[in-house]
Amino acid sequence: MKHFLFIDESGDHGLVSIDPNFPVFVLCGIVISEPSYISINQGIKDLKKRFWGDKKVILHSRDIRKCDNEFQILFDTEVKKEFYAAINNLITTSSYTIISSAINKENHIKQYGKLASDVYEIALSFIIERSVFLLDDIAGRPHQLEIILEQRGKKEDTMLQEHFQRLHARGTGYVSPERIQAYCQSIIFKSKADDIGGLQLADLVAYPIARYVLDSKRANPSFDVLAPKIYTKNGQRYGLKVFP
């Protein structure tokens, strides 16, 4: 069966300038089977049509929180209530699995210095590794995993492509190259303007995870909604890793 791994981020992956109010970088992966993705994609389209008619709208977490651009309609409290209820329903009733990794950049620099390994690459390695674990546990093999990431820039995308090729050729400390090769052959980059439903879902999920990583004790209703979707194995949360 074919599966998709959609990946988006929250926060800046750079180590030069760090926002003291948001010192984390979160990379969020959403693993979805092809049949489930057809249903999710239609659900996203239906949601947009309900609130914007035929206007093209990209679900973007920051714009939603700030009520920017097309999301100025959320200044109407009744519309906002209905919209968030619809988003929460989509997140809770859809079939997918979250695999996410987070890095506290301040701690990372203290431990490894500003010339440490790229935090995006560290996070991506974890997500691909755990995606292999997840697919290993799904009956009805063989499985194929198509990895889709949001475009960031030619230089950055080339570096990630090279990193993926290294993973493909060498594996990780926990997953052999043969296991990665059995599921993953390449990665694909898409822009936000391409209106990819899976990337928009990953974007919506990433920010609440980042807030949880920053302060797990703080009230976080959005995280509470998505938490049951995080990859769990043998009673342990395998799908959320916070690196130092």
C-alpha positions as CSV (number, residue, x, y, z in Angstrom):
1,M,0.0,0.0,0.0
2,K,1.1,3.5,-0.7
3,H,1.6,6.0,2.2
4,F,2.5,9.7,2.3
5,L,4.7,11.4,4.7
6,F,4.0,15.2,4.7
7,I,6.5,17.3,6.6
8,D,6.2,20.9,7.7
9,E,7.9,23.0,10.4
10,S,7.3,25.5,13.2
11,G,10.0,27.9,14.1
12,D,13.3,28.8,12.5
13,H,16.0,26.2,12.0
14,G,18.8,28.7,12.1
15,L,21.3,28.8,15.0
16,V,22.7,32.3,14.4
17,S,19.8,34.4,15.7
18,I,17.4,32.8,18.3
19,D,14.1,34.3,19.4
20,P,14.2,34.0,23.3
21,N,10.4,33.7,23.3
22,F,10.4,30.8,20.8
23,P,13.8,29.0,20.9
24,V,12.6,25.7,19.5
25,F,12.5,24.2,16.0
26,V,9.8,21.6,15.4
27,L,9.6,19.4,12.4
28,C,6.3,17.6,12.1
29,G,5.5,14.6,9.9
30,I,2.1,13.3,9.1
31,V,1.9,9.7,7.8
32,I,-1.3,8.9,5.9
33,S,-2.3,5.9,3.8
34,E,-3.4,6.7,0.2
35,P,-7.1,5.9,0.9
36,S,-7.1,8.0,4.0
37,Y,-5.5,10.9,2.2
38,I,-8.2,11.0,-0.3
39,S,-10.7,11.4,2.5
40,I,-8.6,14.0,4.3
41,N,-8.1,16.0,1.2
42,Q,-11.8,16.1,0.5
43,G,-12.5,17.1,4.1
44,I,-10.1,20.1,3.7
45,K,-11.7,21.1,0.5
46,D,-15.2,20.9,2.0
47,L,-14.0,23.0,5.0
48,K,-12.6,25.7,2.7
49,K,-15.8,25.7,0.6
50,R,-17.9,26.1,3.7
51,F,-16.1,29.3,4.8
52,W,-14.8,30.8,1.6
53,G,-16.8,29.4,-1.2
54,D,-14.8,29.0,-4.4
55,K,-11.9,31.3,-3.3
56,K,-8.5,29.6,-3.1
57,V,-7.3,29.6,0.5
58,I,-4.2,27.9,2.0
59,L,-4.6,26.8,5.6
60,H,-1.6,28.4,7.4
61,S,-1.3,28.2,11.1
62,R,0.3,31.7,11.6
63,D,-2.4,33.4,9.5
64,I,-5.1,31.7,11.4
65,R,-3.7,32.7,14.8
66,K,-3.2,36.3,13.7
67,C,-6.4,36.5,11.7
68,D,-4.4,37.7,8.7
69,N,-5.2,37.6,5.0
70,E,-8.1,35.4,4.2
71,F,-8.5,34.6,7.9
72,Q,-9.7,38.1,8.8
73,I,-13.1,36.4,8.8
74,L,-12.1,35.0,12.2
75,F,-12.5,38.4,13.8
76,D,-16.1,37.5,13.9
77,T,-16.3,35.4,17.1
78,E,-19.1,33.2,15.8
79,V,-17.3,32.4,12.6
80,K,-14.1,31.7,14.6
81,K,-15.9,29.3,16.9
82,E,-17.4,27.4,14.0
83,F,-14.1,27.4,12.1
84,Y,-12.1,26.0,15.1
85,A,-14.8,23.4,15.7
86,A,-14.5,22.3,12.0
87,I,-10.7,22.2,12.2
88,N,-10.8,20.2,15.4
89,N,-13.3,17.7,13.9
90,L,-11.1,17.2,10.9
91,I,-8.0,16.6,13.1
92,T,-9.8,14.2,15.4
93,T,-11.8,12.1,12.9
94,S,-9.3,11.7,10.2
95,S,-7.0,8.7,10.0
96,Y,-3.2,9.6,10.1
97,T,-0.3,9.3,12.5
98,I,2.0,12.2,13.7
99,I,5.7,11.8,14.0
100,S,7.4,14.9,15.2
101,S,10.8,16.0,16.5
102,A,11.8,19.2,18.3
103,I,15.1,20.8,19.1
104,N,15.7,23.4,21.8
105,K,18.2,25.5,19.9
106,E,19.6,27.3,23.0
107,N,20.4,23.9,24.7
108,H,21.7,22.6,21.3
109,I,24.2,25.5,21.0
110,K,25.3,25.1,24.6
111,Q,26.0,21.4,24.0
112,Y,27.4,21.4,20.5
113,G,28.1,25.0,19.5
114,K,26.8,27.2,16.7
115,L,28.6,25.0,14.1
116,A,26.6,21.9,15.2
117,S,24.8,19.7,12.7
118,D,21.9,21.3,10.9
119,V,18.8,20.9,13.2
120,Y,16.5,20.3,10.2
121,E,18.6,17.3,9.2
122,I,18.6,15.9,12.7
123,A,14.8,16.3,12.9
124,L,14.3,14.8,9.5
125,S,16.4,11.7,10.3
126,F,14.3,11.0,13.3
127,I,11.0,11.3,11.4
128,I,12.1,9.0,8.6
129,E,13.5,6.6,11.1
130,R,10.3,6.4,13.1
131,S,8.2,6.2,9.9
132,V,10.1,3.0,9.0
133,F,9.2,1.6,12.5
134,L,5.6,2.6,11.9
135,L,5.4,0.9,8.5
136,D,7.1,-2.2,9.8
137,D,4.2,-2.6,12.2
138,I,1.4,-2.2,9.5
139,A,0.1,-5.4,8.1
140,G,-0.3,-6.0,4.4
141,R,3.2,-5.2,3.2
142,P,4.9,-4.2,1.0
143,H,4.4,-0.5,1.6
144,Q,5.7,2.5,-0.3
145,L,6.3,5.9,1.4
146,E,6.2,9.1,-0.7
147,I,7.9,11.9,1.3
148,I,6.6,15.5,0.6
149,L,8.2,18.5,2.1
150,E,7.5,22.2,1.8
151,Q,9.9,24.1,-0.4
152,R,12.2,26.5,1.5
153,G,14.7,27.6,-1.1
154,K,17.0,26.1,-3.8
155,K,20.1,25.9,-1.5
156,E,18.2,24.5,1.5
157,D,16.2,22.0,-0.6
158,T,19.4,20.8,-2.3
159,M,21.0,20.3,1.2
160,L,18.0,18.3,2.3
161,Q,18.0,16.2,-0.9
162,E,21.7,15.4,-0.2
163,H,21.0,14.5,3.4
164,F,18.2,12.2,2.3
165,Q,20.5,10.5,-0.1
166,R,23.0,9.9,2.7
167,L,20.2,8.4,4.8
168,H,19.2,6.3,1.9
169,A,22.7,5.0,1.3
170,R,23.9,4.7,5.0
171,G,20.8,4.4,7.1
172,T,20.8,5.6,10.7
173,G,22.0,4.3,14.1
174,Y,18.7,2.4,14.4
175,V,17.6,1.7,10.8
176,S,19.7,0.0,8.1
177,P,19.9,1.5,4.6
178,E,18.1,-1.5,3.3
179,R,15.0,-0.9,5.5
180,I,14.9,2.8,4.4
181,Q,15.3,1.7,0.7
182,A,12.5,-0.8,1.1
183,Y,10.0,2.0,1.7
184,C,11.5,5.3,0.5
185,Q,13.0,6.1,-2.8
186,S,13.0,9.9,-3.0
187,I,11.6,13.1,-1.5
188,I,9.5,15.7,-3.2
189,F,9.4,19.4,-2.6
190,K,6.1,21.4,-3.0
191,S,5.4,25.1,-2.5
192,K,2.7,26.3,-0.2
193,A,0.9,27.8,-3.2
194,D,0.5,24.2,-4.6
195,D,-2.4,23.8,-2.1
196,I,-1.3,20.4,-0.8
197,G,-3.8,19.2,1.8
198,G,-1.3,17.0,3.7
199,L,1.2,19.8,4.1
200,Q,-1.5,22.1,5.4
201,L,-2.5,19.5,8.0
202,A,1.2,19.2,9.0
203,D,1.4,23.0,9.4
204,L,-1.7,23.0,11.6
205,V,-0.3,20.3,13.9
206,A,3.3,21.6,14.1
207,Y,2.6,24.8,16.1
208,P,0.6,23.3,19.0
209,I,3.4,20.7,19.3
210,A,6.0,23.5,19.5
211,R,3.9,25.2,22.3
212,Y,3.8,21.9,24.2
213,V,7.6,21.5,23.9
214,L,8.1,25.0,25.2
215,D,5.9,24.5,28.2
216,S,4.2,21.1,28.6
217,K,2.3,22.3,31.8
218,R,0.7,25.3,30.1
219,A,-2.9,24.9,28.9
220,N,-2.8,23.8,25.3
221,P,-6.2,22.7,24.0
222,S,-5.0,22.4,20.4
223,F,-2.3,19.9,21.5
224,D,-4.9,18.0,23.5
225,V,-6.9,17.5,20.4
226,L,-4.1,16.1,18.3
227,A,-2.2,14.2,21.1
228,P,-4.0,10.9,20.4
229,K,-2.7,10.9,16.8
230,I,1.0,10.8,17.9
231,Y,2.7,7.5,17.1
232,T,2.6,5.3,20.1
233,K,4.2,1.9,20.5
234,N,4.1,-0.5,23.5
235,G,2.5,2.2,25.6
236,Q,5.3,4.7,24.8
237,R,5.1,7.9,22.8
238,Y,7.4,7.0,19.9
239,G,6.3,9.9,17.7
240,L,7.5,12.9,19.6
241,K,11.2,13.4,20.4
242,V,12.7,16.4,22.1
243,F,16.4,16.7,21.4
244,P,18.6,18.7,23.8
